[in-house]
Amino acid sequence: MAPSLTPRKNSPMNDLFSLSGRVALITGGSRGIGRMMAEGFLRAGAARVYITARKAADRVLRMAEEA
């Protein structure tokens, strides 16, 4: 049986990778891996996540509406 990749609730790993109250800037965050990272940062407690991309305006507005 493979080990679980989900950290335990009281694990020191939660504090090590916590983004609680921090601000993140993601380049290329409007789709693909960048978008997944933006969503992950928000789930990890980031106070704000800023996204930059070449053609991001429409995509970013859609993402904001979905959040």
BELCORZI-V365044 format. One record per residue. N is the residue number from 1. NEAR is the number of other C-alpha atoms within 8 Angstrom. Layout:
N|NEAR  N|NEAR
This chain:
1|2  2|3  3|4  4|5  5|4  6|4  7|8  8|6  9|5  10|5  11|8  12|6  13|7  14|11  15|7  16|6  17|7  18|8  19|11  20|8  21|8  22|9  23|10  24|9  25|8  26|12  27|8  28|11  29|15  30|12  31|9  32|7  33|7  34|12  35|11  36|10  37|10  38|12  39|8  40|8  41|12  42|11  43|7  44|10  45|11  46|14  47|10  48|9  49|12  50|8  51|12  52|11  53|9  54|5  55|6  56|9  57|6  58|7  59|10  60|10  61|8  62|8  63|8  64|7  65|6  66|5  67|4
